[in-house]
């Protein structure tokens, strides 16, 4: 079996804010993005919630985190915490 020369560089990375950390080793991250409406040409905010694996349970609500895609860890969990960018105040 041949190894991929680029390694983990092909994984998707998103930055978002933690909205829930009540579960064990799982956090919910809200990722906001701004898009232009196709008809009205106005800037519209869209958001999506990602379930991410937090092995050490170190993320708290309000933290800004970077999450990275990974293999499916459960029914809904497809991301893991890569790093905590900013702690909640």
Buried (B, 14 or more C-beta within 10 A) or exposed (E): EEEEEEEEEEEEEBBBBBEBBEEEEBBBBEBEEEEEEEEEEEEEEEEEEBBBBBEEEEBEEEBBBBBBBBEEBEEEBBBBBBEBEEEEE
